[in-house]
Amino acid sequence: MELSLSTHDFGDHTVLEVGGEVDVYTAPRLRERLIELVEAGARHVVVDLSRVEFLDSTGLGVLVGALKRLRAVNGTLKLVCAHERLLKIFRITALDRVFALYDSVDAAVAGGVATPDQTT
Amino acid sequence: MSAGWGAARLEVSTLDNLRRPPPPGPGDRLRVLLVEDDPGDAFLVEELLAEAAAPVDLATATDLASALAAVEDVHCVLLDLGLPDTNGLEGLRAVLRANSTVAVCVLTGLEDEHLGNAAVGEGAQDYLVKGKVDGVLLGRALRYAVERKRADDNARRLREVELRQAESARLERGLLPKPLMRSAGPRIFPVYRPGRHRALLGGDFFDVVQTSPDTLHLLVGDVCGHGVDEAPLGVALRVGWRALVLAGVPDAAVLPSLEEVLISERRNDEQFATVATVTVDLAERTASIRLAGHPPPLVINGTEVRLCDVEPGLVLGVIPGMDRPPTTVPLGGPDWALLMYTDGLIEGWATPEAKERMGVDGLCRIVAGDDRSRIALPELPAWLLGQAEERNGGPLADDVAVLLVTP
């Protein structure tokens, strides 16, 4: 149950590459890292989930939290998610209507600002 | 990687390496730290232990500061209470703050034996009076101190587990209701199992309320995010839902109200909930289903199994006030059964070897399989849980609630 996180800049976007399993044990590290990024001034964050093998509801909660945090500072959060396995989770929870989902980092960065409905 | 990517920082999460030595076995040598500023007294302790051929590896520190630096690597500390950089029991307290699992024997002089008693009261395992011990006694005192510390720790851990279990039992009673049914109503077969890793219950919940001879209301849900507070919030949502249904609130208003309860009761705004609600018309044999981020129920008619085709609705607690329109599903023949579940049931591995999760499709295959047709409906929820665990290759990680309703 490993989680790997790596960050790099891509133009004015900050890309957080996530690998492994995001579950109740590893989600706190993802949360911390996302908070650090926003506190360090990142406003346009792309979370690349391409190498994520498993994402449970705690992980979804962290992503929802990050979305709210970024919206509060006029930032954006985009997700890169190409695997059917993960897309299914976003469809079942209908969170595919809340998150801006892209199939590659390039598409996410080029995609401009996509902001669906306002969250609480 | 394309050009323009900055330097990547890679981190891999691993458990902290535990530096502390494992408890010694009966034949192992004890690692003891002697904290003693008087070289004469220190030499005497070494000689006593050597003379008795005690199986002890002795390290020596001459003040508290250097003792604290070494206290992680030993089984037992033999602590002089008259050190230069501390006095009396302060040294003992500092040692136990630095390593709460280490055994401590204190050394006192003849005139301050009362300090030895006080030290035992503050967490030392034993005290020895200088000049009143021989090597055999000293070796034995150290060994006993380590054993006693281990027994105390085990007793404390056991007590903590008991407290957690009692807390879980209280919450479980809140999460798992007594269905509110009319006489001769439909039959309900629920199964609930807490997850493998959790100290406390998670937030899976369900409820059943029959409001008229022909109307049955069902709820299955799961509080997600931020581990610790899930179970109490699950209880709040279940009871909130039950009150709304009993008050006769129209179906369309129930989920929005439940979402308001969630938002006002949650401690952390990363928390959300998935729920499936079903209103069964028992006369018409139809089910009106609303989903909020929850996997859809299954309808079973003999060997025929259907996944209810319901438009997914957004999880509760992310964007309040979203519409979640109902889908009405025919239940089929008079022997229908409706199966509701939380995602713990389908998140396990499809096989112990495969890197695939079971998923809704896997669940449908199992329920539609030949093996299942031999299982009586009342046994089905428990049987499914067993199947999921078997395929997972062991207990499931998350909580599971499974609810089967049949007339």
Interface residues (C-beta under 8 A of the other chain):
Chain A: E2 L3 S4 L5 S6 T7 H8 D9 F10 G11 V15 E17 D23 V24 Y25 T26 R29 R31 E53 F54 D56 S57 T58 L60 G61 V62 V64 G65 K68 R85 K88 R91 I92 T93 A94 L95 R97 V98 D106 D117 Q118 T119 T120
Chain B: S2 G4 W5 G6 A7 A8 R9 L10 E11 V12 S13 T14 H197 D222 C224 G225 H226 G227 I263 D269 E270 Q271 F272 T274 G293 H294 P295 P312 G313 L314 V315 G317 V318 I319 P320 M322 D343 E347 K355 R357 G359 V360 A397 D398
